[in-house]
């Protein structure tokens, strides 16, 4: 039996959604880089401080909480069967990143922002570096490499390659106008690297 969210949590979700919708409208009108946090807060009817209560940065509004997303992937990766290959386990763990019920038009709008804003791309690369550190220990075990205080470069390379395949799949999906299957594109990219 699932416990329904509290009134406080429902209110938080509603405010979060309203801020996001306001920001997306402003990004569409003015562009990501030209839209400020102050403009978003003013249009949403909240203070700048309240904005930062809901989002760590303007980039997090589009990319999501990269730390929390990385943790979700790490937990999913560590939950995979012990005998599963590193590549298969990473593929399955990355499936937690699929959006739940986000309409295709909204997903495409987010992808467009990401492609058009250099600051978002920089934040995305920063996320990849964090995720390499986060995911490499499990990949290292799956590769049968000895446990070391710092992740083995081979484990980091596998994670980096998997993340590059994920990016290539999302880029191809975006360029297709959302018509291609991103999971199939990811699988094809991984198959090419592993060939």
Buried (B, 14 or more C-beta within 10 A) or exposed (E): EEEEEEEEEEEBEEBBEBBBEBBBEBBEEEEBBEBEBEBBBBBBEBEEEBBEEBBEBBBBBBBBBBBEBBEBBBEBBBEBEEEBEBBBBBBBBBEBBEEEEEEEEBBBBBBBBBEEBEEBEEBBEEBBEEBBEBBBBBBBBBBEBEEEEEBBEEBBBBBBBBBBBBBBBBBBBBEEEBEBEBBEBBBBBBEEEEE
